[in-house]
Amino acid sequence: MIVKILKRLFIILVLLFLYLPILILAVYSFTSSTQIGAIRGFSLKNYVTLVTTPELTGMIAGTISLAVAAALIATVLGTMGALGAFYSGRKMSSMITTLNQIPVINADVVTGFSICILLVVAFHISKDSYIPLLAGHVTLCAPFVFLSVMPRITQMDPSIYEAALDLGATPFRALIEVVIPQIVPGIISGFALAVTLSLDDYFIATYTKPATFDTISTYVVNATKGAQTTIKTALWALSTVIFVIVVLVVLISNIRALRSQGELRKEGRNV
């Protein structure tokens, strides 16, 4: 009995540690307070500022555009890498998997600095072209797409691809019409993870972004060093919006997964 109580208490403490700061920030985003401490009254001015300030809307739009572009490229590269590793020999597959682990384990600051040296210093590619920034985010995201797609591929029957070839399909058509549809859930998960990683990145963006461009992460850090009070409090609203969107996405995905499992159980019972 005591052990169960301690377990539940530990879980509650962990949840409070993770979510209480976010909930406090969300509460203050609906007030007119300029700092965390005393609540002055209900207000939506932070959300109005968030959607009416060109500086903030431009920063958000730029961050989302970067995240989507990087995620699309990373999804293609990560999926191709996973397929290549799966259909390669044992040694080649092991080498590809090992190489994929290096960017995952490597610190973001090292990745960002390395991309900056390679593209900006060695190849003289200007940061204003956004190429170093995009390359850095693709390098960050692609390995995680690989890790998301690979389990789906390993669950697939490898003979299906060979059967499609035997029936007259070209390798490309067999890949597009037979293999890809079976690993779509992994591809979607990898894309969503890539978008999240790009939105969350700070160190790679700091080293590779143009001087006039800010992502949400770099803007928030710089905003704590002297931005206007109205901008700082508007960022409370932005944090709340991001948190709500993430919660909704997780809830919707879990509900869909539960429904699909229920449908599979019903089909199994009918059979």
ABEGO torsion letter per residue (X at the ends): XAAAAAAAAAAAAAAAAAAAAAAAAAAAAABABABBGBBAEBBAAAAAAAAABAAAAAAAAAAAAAAAAAAAAAAAAAAAAAAAAAABBAAAAAAAAAAAAAAAABBAAAAAAAAAAAAAAAAGBBAAAGAAAAAAAAAAAAAAAAAAAAAAAAABBAAAAAAAAAAGBBAAAAAAAAAAAAAAAAAAAAAAAAAAAAAABAAAAAAABBAABBBAAAAAAAAAAGBBAAAAAAAAAAAAAAAAAAAAAAAAAAAAAAAAAAAAAAAAAAX
